[in-house]
Amino acid sequence: MKTFFVQFKCALGKAYDVASELAEAEIASEIYSTAGQYDLMAKFYVDDDVDIGHFVNERIQIIDGIVETFTTVTFRAF
């Protein structure tokens, strides 16, 4: 299993819509609203054979209201 985080910059007034759609899709394990440069952050788990780039492009960035994403791939939990 691979773990990664995605931060989301949303169109004005769309952060709650994006969070709701992520939750309904049941692809994120945790979704948080954040302050600062990005509006939301979500934690994802995918199987080892899944390409994270394709997953982000095909399952996440298609959600209406997302303006920008920033993906952080993790290697080890402490």
C-alpha positions as CSV (number, residue, x, y, z in Angstrom):
1,M,0.0,0.0,0.0
2,K,1.3,3.5,-0.9
3,T,0.3,6.6,1.0
4,F,0.2,10.1,-0.4
5,F,-1.4,13.5,0.4
6,V,-2.9,16.0,-2.0
7,Q,-3.5,19.6,-1.2
8,F,-6.2,21.4,-3.1
9,K,-6.7,25.0,-4.2
10,C,-10.4,25.4,-5.0
11,A,-12.3,27.9,-7.0
12,L,-13.8,30.6,-4.8
13,G,-16.8,29.3,-2.9
14,K,-16.2,25.7,-4.0
15,A,-14.1,24.2,-1.1
16,Y,-17.1,22.5,0.6
17,D,-18.4,21.2,-2.8
18,V,-15.0,19.7,-3.6
19,A,-14.7,18.1,-0.1
20,S,-18.2,16.6,-0.4
21,E,-17.5,15.2,-3.8
22,L,-14.2,13.6,-2.5
23,A,-16.1,12.1,0.4
24,E,-18.9,10.8,-1.8
25,A,-16.3,9.2,-4.2
26,E,-14.8,7.3,-1.2
27,I,-11.3,7.6,-2.6
28,A,-9.7,9.6,0.3
29,S,-9.2,8.2,3.8
30,E,-9.2,11.6,5.4
31,I,-10.2,15.1,4.2
32,Y,-9.3,18.3,6.0
33,S,-10.0,22.0,5.4
34,T,-6.8,24.0,5.8
35,A,-5.7,27.6,6.1
36,G,-3.0,29.2,3.9
37,Q,-2.1,28.6,0.3
38,Y,-4.4,25.6,-0.1
39,D,-8.1,25.1,0.9
40,L,-8.2,21.3,1.5
41,M,-5.8,18.4,2.2
42,A,-6.6,14.8,1.8
43,K,-4.8,11.5,2.6
44,F,-5.0,8.7,0.1
45,Y,-4.0,5.0,0.1
46,V,-3.5,3.1,-3.2
47,D,-2.3,-0.4,-3.9
48,D,1.4,-0.8,-4.7
49,D,0.7,-1.5,-8.4
50,V,-1.4,1.8,-8.8
51,D,0.4,4.7,-10.5
52,I,-0.1,7.8,-8.3
53,G,0.1,10.2,-11.2
54,H,-2.6,8.4,-13.1
55,F,-4.8,8.2,-10.0
56,V,-4.5,11.9,-9.3
57,N,-5.2,12.8,-13.0
58,E,-8.1,10.3,-13.5
59,R,-9.8,10.2,-10.1
60,I,-9.0,13.5,-8.4
61,Q,-8.3,16.3,-10.8
62,I,-11.6,15.7,-12.7
63,I,-13.6,17.0,-9.7
64,D,-15.3,20.3,-10.6
65,G,-14.0,23.2,-8.5
66,I,-10.4,22.2,-8.2
67,V,-8.1,24.8,-9.5
68,E,-4.7,23.4,-8.5
69,T,-3.3,20.3,-6.7
70,F,-0.1,19.7,-4.9
71,T,0.8,16.0,-4.3
72,T,3.2,14.7,-1.7
73,V,4.3,11.1,-2.0
74,T,5.3,9.5,1.3
75,F,7.9,6.8,1.9
76,R,7.7,5.8,5.6
77,A,5.6,6.5,8.6
78,F,7.3,7.0,12.0
